Amino acid sequence: MAAGPATGKGAAHAAWVMNLLTDLAFNLLIFFVVCASSSKEQKGKPQQVPSSETDKKSADTKPQNVEVAMTRTTVSLNGTAVPLTELKGKLSALLAKKGKPEERIVEVKTAKDTPYAHWIKVTSAIEDAGGIVTLQVEVDREVIVK
């Protein structure tokens, strides 16, 4: 047999493989273009988190912080339920007497099912009233009694 151009099943198979490779290359190109797009990154609300370092002098003279606790639908200020519309005014009154930044710290306790939009409204009211938001993280500890 003389060598010549591929005919029959071999040519159809080669064309099918080339189409497959072309489709694969096109899909990969689209994938990398989408992944590398210069879309603006979404970031959360910036928070100023106080340092965890404390010295013994500041631990002894620790000021009483204001505490705001929130659940899915409620907000409480120092253990007393407060409507969200009145939170800023009541916080402003409490924080007006405090001049130093470390005295204007407001501890925020949040239930796990609190919606993000509700959390943003409450923390914005705290900052608008002049408070500095800190987050209280509960740590589960196991105590063994002998």
Summary of the structure (lengths in Angstrom):
residues: 146
radius of gyration: 30.5
end to end distance: 92.9
largest distance: 102.9
contacts: 279
relative contact order: 0.13
helix: 41%
strand: 14%
